[in-house]
Amino acid sequence: MKKNSAFLSIALIVMIMAIFPSCNNSNKQMSNTNKVPAFDMSTIDSTVKPCVDFDGYVNGNWKKHNPIPSTEGSWGSFDILDKETREVKIKGIIKELLAAQNPKKGSDTQLIAGYVRSYMDTVTIAKRGITPIMPMVEKVNLVKTNGEMIALAGELAKINIGGPFDVGIGADDRNSTMNAIFMGQGGLSMRDRNYYENKDAAMVKIRAEFVAHVDKMFAAAEWKTANPGKTILDFETKLALIQLKNFELRDPVKIYNKIAFSELQKLAPAINWSDYYKNFGLPTDTVIVQDKNYLKKLDQLIKSTPVEVLKTYYSWQILSHFASQLPDQFNKETFHFFSTIMYGVKEQRPREERATMSVNRRLGMPLGKLFAAKYFPESSKKKIVEMIENVRAVYSERIDKLTWMSAPTKEKAKKKLSAFTWKIGYPDKWKDYSTIDIQPDKLIENSINITLWDHNDMLAKAGKPVDKSEWGMSPQTINAYNNPTNNEIVFPAAILQPPFFNPDADDAINYGAIIGVIGHEMTHGFDDQGAQYDGTGNLNNWWTPEDTKNFQALGKRLEDYFSAIEVTKGFNINGKLTLGENIADLGGLTLGYYALEKSLAGKEKPKPIDGFTYQQRFFLGWAQVWRDNMTNESLINQVQTNEHSPARWRINATLPLMKEFSDAFGCQGKSAVTDAQRIVIW
């Protein structure tokens, strides 16, 4: 469901994946035996016309009675299930671990409990102040030249201190069985170029708030740098304006530029690559860079930037990176800017909840091992496998019926589809984290030690064959993903819960929900990015020129359709950025719908439930998955930075494109989309 650019996907998988001996699930039981209704009729607002505003119709009353909590920027099915999973299941596991007496050092119990204790020890955190980060800051202060600063940046990058470029190791897109080194643009505190160049009044205000935020953070640290906020904003703006735009990062061919280390040195001679590589721990081998032109311009930027500016920038990177783990004055100010200003969140979550979230991020796989053992029954896995194979069969049939694709390309598409694999629930094997040193009173050192473990684990992959069994998400993650270099989809255990998958629901609801999600992830293998990878996971054009032209024309229609949607005053959906997700939504819904029809072939058609036919209930299932309330700040952030369309338009913009939806609800002449305007891709 959430798929980033090729480089970022690799970076995510590299940093989070993990592997251990599989658990015996034969005696697993779900702790909550209460049945969840397939569809709650009280959420419907019957005053809204389903053909005009299906989200308002299906979810209207739910939206009225579920305002956004003060601690959130959005509130919907994902957020609710994530909170329930964390606050009941994950928190329950942590409580048991905290009660354990004298756990063995390096055991999952000791690691998790020790980290949580260090996070909750606010007395020690306050007493230590910024002392834990000062050794890094002092190294920055000793730097005399730009070359020395870049060399030190390699050391800082080992613990995820950001800079103008990000480095990772993952599957080579053109040789997917082998790992390669990747280098991409980075270093923006506000994460996206739009926040630095957009002239809208809301963006101008955020930039002013950012300057004030940096100034307050430096003042709290008692650092005497003059005008640090303006210095950082000016430097990061120059950095942002030479970077590729977010939608350009979605082109896997454009961002695949494999060069030798010697060429890297020639592209950017002002950057001290040799010492950066040495301090980071990389072999001076080939590297795949996102954009050669960026490196050339970065070379000029680094050369022309005074060393004192670079020192201020890297001191800020250190302070900002660890701010949430520092005393309250840093923590609260960071929350104010990055949550309240940027997302409209009014109130910070309680410390205990933040501790749960932090350990879940930092030690997700050791926690996931315990979560999977306790909360994932094998019966759910078996059911999902059956659903996937049903969708695969329907996809093959859909390919055969396509009118815009020729026979040779159809044959290759079906070959890729047949080679498609899946992972469900949790890894078959788990990694050993026992060498990480976790102490109950040293939060920042604990974080550094975990990050260094991840870093060394990543470095060990350089130049080695890809382990196809690795996971890029922990089992307790409410999400799913498509990995193009593995030609696979992955469904963590936690998403296989209501409203995504409900074993007590009728098939129509489940097909509109979890089958729609399965179809979505499967379609990512054939969206504008995924379609450029073959069945072996290699970036390789398997299309005829005419079929490519037809596919791109359909994609352009979908891009233009979404780009015309204004979600809030002055801000439209970015059709280029969201194209892959919009193709996947449309494909997932189509596959889910026809998988349901296929499952009913030769059987008596289900009777209406609560007055809705099974066709209508299919679309109810999709709509309840994407119900959501969002702050205006979160909405603006999403349309500028996120490859997914906002949830409301994943319902209201996608469903009218399907004739099947129009037929189910009798929307002929009542919808803004005519038959001629509908788009059928897969």
Secondary structure, DSSP 8 states (H G I E B T S, - for coil): -----HHHHHHHHHHH---------TT---S------SS-GGG--TTS-TTT-HHHHHHHHHHHH----TT-SEEEHHHHHHHHIIIIIIHHHHHHHHH-SS--TTSHHHHHHHHHHHHH-HHHHHHHTTGGGHHHHHHHHT--SHHHHHHHHHHHHTTT---SEEEEEEEETTEEEEEEEEEEE---TTSSTHHHH--SHHHHHHHHHHHHHHHHHHHHHT---SSHHHHHHHHHHHHHHTS--TTGGG-TTTT-EEE-HHHHHHH-TTS-HHHHHHHHT--SS-EEES-HHHHHHHHHHHHHS-HHHHHHHHHHHHHHHHGGGS-HHHHHHHHIIIIIIHH---S---HHHHHHHHHHHHTHHHHHHHHHHHH--HHHHHHHHHHHHHHHHHHHHHHHH-SSS-HHHHHHHHHHHHH-EEEEES-SS----TT----TT-HHHHHHHHHHHHHHHHHTTTTSB--TT--SS-TT-S--EEETTTTEEEEEGGGSSTTT--TTS-HHHHIIIIIHHHHHHHHHTTSTTGGGB-TTS-B---S-HHHHHHHHHHHHHHHHHHHT-EEETTEE--TTTTHHHHHHHHHHHHHHHHHHHHHTTTS-----BTTB-HHHHHHHHHHHHS-EEE-HHHHHHHHHH-SS--HHHHHHTTGGG-HHHHHHHT-TTTSSS-GGG-----
